[in-house]
Amino acid sequence: MFSIYILTYNEELDIAACIESAMVSDDIIVVDSCSRDRTVEIASQYPVRVIEHPFESHGQQRTWMLENIPAKYEWAYILEADERMTPELFQECCQVIQQSEHVGYYAAERVMFMDRWIKHSTQFPRYQLRLLQLGKVWFTDYGHTEREVCEGSTGFLQETYPHYTCGKGMSRWIEKHNRYSTDEAKETLRQLQSGQVNWRNLFWGKTEVERRHALKDLSLRLPLRPLVRWFYMYFILGGWRDGEAGFAWCTLQGFYEYLIVLKVKELKRQQTSATPTPPKPTVPKPIKQTADQTVVR
């Protein structure tokens, strides 16, 4: 058995279904980022623990959760409110933690959009670290999301989980990704100014995660990024095979990239305007002398 953490913020439309899918565990902990809707009220109706903690960033929230909220078991699974635990995934998690070969396990998401699994343009299988041994895994920030830091080796689960990325409506998706693009722009600018592409991982990375991280760093440096991403997702990855939903998904992702590009340019302008222009040195004018003048200095 393992504990299940559920991360929430204004998730009144998703939290009930998420908790009900997680009821396969007898230790469910809802970590809420001070929601302003009925998320906490709805979650409190279930036999779960509900803890509120102000949100700073995705990486910091996860690390704070793992370090400060005691779990019943040595292992834990991290769910977000728009994701679901499945019986098959739960059984596989129980099996791998008995073997204890690794300190963390990645699971692949199935992105559900417009009532359809967007299998092709989402780079499936796209893995996220979800099952972890407490005290062995932490998280750091990367753009609007996080990256894991593991004290030991990691493995991959065969079962997948559904991710209802637009379950709260298109307006909510746009509002959320507008916020995300601000964080992504800051990380993009930092990477462009001080980071570099890990070419070795890009071509010879041992796992999908290593290759994806390197590809992400490379994509930040490509010209016409929004168009490149749309073309890559729709034609190369095969988003056209996902029908109308696939076209809409690829277009939204291209729009998201365009927001990031615009905000990076805005940040650069702000940095330039905030840098004071050094004053020009004052050069004293030469003093003309005539033969019958005495200059006193």
C-alpha positions in Angstrom: 0.0 0.0 0.0 1.1 3.6 -0.5 -0.2 7.1 0.3 -1.7 9.4 -2.3 -1.1 13.2 -2.3 -3.5 15.3 -4.3 -2.5 18.8 -5.3 -5.3 21.3 -5.8 -6.1 25.0 -6.5 -9.7 26.0 -7.4 -10.5 22.5 -8.4 -14.2 22.3 -7.3 -15.1 20.7 -10.7 -12.5 17.9 -10.6 -11.7 17.2 -6.9 -14.6 14.8 -6.2 -13.9 12.5 -9.2 -10.1 12.6 -8.4 -10.6 11.7 -4.7 -13.0 8.9 -5.7 -10.5 7.4 -8.1 -7.9 7.5 -5.3 -10.0 5.7 -2.7 -8.1 2.5 -3.5 -5.7 3.8 -0.8 -6.6 4.3 2.8 -4.3 7.4 3.2 -5.3 10.3 0.9 -3.9 13.8 1.6 -5.3 16.8 -0.2 -2.8 19.6 -0.3 -4.7 22.8 -1.3 -3.0 26.1 -2.4 -5.6 28.2 -0.6 -8.4 27.8 -3.1 -11.0 30.5 -3.4 -13.8 28.2 -4.6 -15.4 25.1 -2.9 -12.5 22.8 -3.3 -11.7 22.4 0.4 -15.4 22.1 1.3 -16.0 19.3 -1.2 -12.8 17.5 -0.3 -13.7 17.7 3.4 -16.8 15.6 2.7 -14.5 12.6 2.1 -12.4 10.5 4.6 -9.2 12.3 3.6 -6.8 14.8 5.2 -7.0 18.3 3.9 -4.1 20.7 4.4 -3.8 24.2 3.1 -0.5 25.8 2.2 0.1 29.0 0.3 1.4 28.3 -3.2 4.9 29.6 -4.2 5.8 27.4 -7.1 5.2 23.9 -8.3 8.6 22.6 -7.2 8.5 24.3 -3.8 4.9 23.1 -3.1 5.8 19.5 -3.8 9.0 19.6 -1.7 7.2 21.3 1.2 4.4 18.7 1.0 6.9 15.8 1.1 8.9 17.2 3.9 6.2 18.5 6.2 3.1 16.4 5.8 3.6 12.9 7.3 2.3 10.0 5.3 1.1 6.7 6.6 3.3 4.7 4.3 6.9 4.8 3.1 5.8 5.3 -0.5 3.5 7.9 -2.0 1.9 8.7 -5.3 1.3 12.3 -6.5 -2.0 13.1 -8.2 -3.2 16.4 -9.6 -6.9 17.2 -9.4 -7.4 16.8 -13.2 -5.7 13.3 -13.2 -7.2 10.0 -12.1 -5.8 6.9 -10.4 -6.9 3.7 -12.2 -7.2 0.2 -10.6 -4.6 -1.2 -13.0 -2.1 1.6 -12.2 -2.7 1.1 -8.4 -2.0 -2.7 -8.7 1.2 -2.1 -10.6 2.4 0.5 -8.1 1.8 -2.0 -5.2 3.8 -4.6 -7.0 6.9 -2.4 -7.8 7.2 -1.0 -4.3 7.4 -4.5 -2.9 10.5 -5.0 -5.1 12.0 -1.6 -4.2 14.5 -1.6 -7.1 14.2 2.2 -7.5 13.4 5.3 -5.4 10.9 6.7 -8.0 8.8 5.6 -10.9 7.6 7.5 -13.9 4.1 7.0 -15.3 2.8 8.1 -18.7 -0.2 10.4 -19.0 -3.0 10.0 -21.5 -4.1 13.5 -22.4 -7.9 13.7 -22.7 -9.2 16.6 -24.7 -12.6 17.2 -26.3 -13.7 13.8 -25.1 -10.8 12.1 -26.9 -7.4 10.7 -26.1 -4.9 12.9 -27.9 -2.4 10.1 -28.4 -0.2 11.3 -31.2 0.6 15.0 -30.8 1.2 14.7 -27.1 4.4 12.7 -27.6 2.9 9.7 -25.9 4.3 8.0 -23.9 5.2 11.3 -22.1 6.3 10.4 -18.5 6.0 12.2 -15.2 7.5 11.1 -12.0 4.5 10.1 -9.8 5.4 7.2 -7.5 8.2 7.9 -5.1 9.9 6.7 -1.9 9.6 9.4 0.7 12.9 11.0 1.8 14.5 10.0 -1.5 12.9 12.4 -4.0 12.5 16.2 -4.1 11.5 18.8 -6.7 13.0 22.0 -8.1 11.4 24.6 -10.3 11.6 24.7 -14.1 9.4 27.3 -15.8 5.8 26.9 -14.7 6.4 23.3 -13.7 9.0 21.3 -11.8 11.8 18.8 -12.2 12.6 16.0 -9.9 15.8 15.4 -7.9 16.2 11.7 -7.0 18.7 10.1 -4.6 18.8 6.8 -6.4 17.7 5.2 -9.6 14.3 5.5 -11.2 12.1 3.2 -13.2 9.1 3.3 -15.5 5.5 2.0 -15.0 3.7 0.2 -17.8 0.2 1.4 -16.8 -0.9 4.9 -17.7 -3.2 7.5 -16.1 -5.8 9.8 -17.7 -5.2 13.6 -17.6 -8.3 15.7 -18.3 -6.4 18.8 -19.2 -9.4 20.9 -20.3 -12.1 19.5 -18.1 -13.0 22.9 -16.6 -13.6 24.5 -20.0 -11.7 26.4 -22.6 -11.8 29.7 -20.7 -10.1 28.1 -17.7 -7.5 26.5 -20.0 -6.6 29.9 -21.5 -6.5 31.7 -18.2 -4.3 29.0 -16.7 -1.9 28.9 -19.6 -1.7 32.6 -19.7 -0.3 32.4 -16.1 2.0 29.5 -17.1 3.4 31.4 -20.0 4.7 34.1 -17.7 6.7 31.5 -15.6 7.9 29.8 -18.8 9.1 33.2 -20.2 11.2 33.8 -17.1 12.7 30.3 -17.3 13.3 30.7 -21.1 15.1 34.0 -20.6 17.3 32.5 -17.9 18.1 29.5 -20.1 18.9 31.7 -23.1 21.2 33.9 -21.0 23.0 31.2 -18.9 21.9 27.7 -19.9 22.9 25.4 -22.7 21.6 22.4 -24.7 22.7 19.0 -23.5 23.4 17.6 -26.9 24.5 14.2 -25.5 21.1 13.7 -23.9 19.3 15.0 -26.9 20.6 12.2 -29.1 21.8 9.5 -26.7 19.7 10.1 -23.6 19.1 6.9 -21.7 15.4 7.6 -21.1 12.6 9.5 -22.7 12.7 12.0 -19.8 16.4 12.9 -20.5 15.8 13.3 -24.2 12.6 15.4 -23.6 14.4 17.7 -21.2 17.2 18.3 -23.8 14.7 18.8 -26.6 12.9 21.4 -24.5 16.2 23.3 -24.0 16.9 23.2 -27.7 13.3 24.3 -28.7 13.8 27.5 -26.7 16.5 28.6 -29.2 14.6 27.9 -32.4 13.4 30.7 -34.6 9.7 30.8 -35.3 9.1 28.5 -32.3 5.3 28.7 -32.4 5.1 27.6 -36.0 7.8 25.0 -35.6 6.0 23.5 -32.6 2.6 23.4 -34.4 4.2 21.8 -37.5 6.1 19.3 -35.4 3.1 18.3 -33.4 0.6 18.2 -36.2 2.5 16.7 -39.1 5.6 14.9 -37.6 4.1 13.5 -34.4 0.8 12.9 -36.3 -1.6 15.2 -34.6 -3.7 15.0 -37.8 -4.6 11.4 -36.8 -6.4 12.7 -33.7 -9.0 14.4 -35.9 -10.6 17.8 -35.0 -9.5 17.5 -31.4 -5.9 17.0 -32.6 -6.0 20.1 -34.7 -7.4 22.2 -31.9 -4.8 20.8 -29.4 -1.8 21.6 -31.7 -3.2 25.1 -32.4 -3.6 25.8 -28.7 0.0 24.6 -28.0 1.3 26.9 -30.8 -0.6 29.8 -29.3 0.9 29.0 -25.9 4.4 29.1 -27.4 3.6 32.4 -29.0 2.6 33.9 -25.7 5.9 32.7 -24.2 7.9 34.3 -27.1 6.1 37.6 -26.7 6.6 37.7 -22.9 10.4 36.9 -23.3 10.7 39.9 -25.6 8.8 42.0 -23.0 11.1 40.9 -20.3 14.1 41.8 -22.4 12.7 45.3 -23.0 12.1 45.7 -19.2 15.7 44.6 -18.5 17.0 47.1 -21.0 15.0 50.0 -19.7 15.9 49.2 -16.1 19.6 49.3 -16.8 20.7 52.9 -16.2 22.7 54.6 -19.0 26.1 55.7 -17.6 26.6 59.4 -17.8 29.0 60.7 -20.5 32.3 61.9 -19.0 32.5 65.7 -19.0 35.4 67.0 -21.0 36.6 70.4 -20.0 36.6 72.9 -22.8 40.1 74.1 -23.8 41.1 77.6 -22.6 42.4 79.8 -25.2 45.5 81.9 -24.4 46.9 84.9 -26.0 50.3 86.2 -25.7 49.4 89.0 -23.4 47.1 86.9 -21.1 48.0 85.2 -17.9 45.8 82.4 -16.9 45.4 81.7 -13.2 44.3 78.2 -12.4 
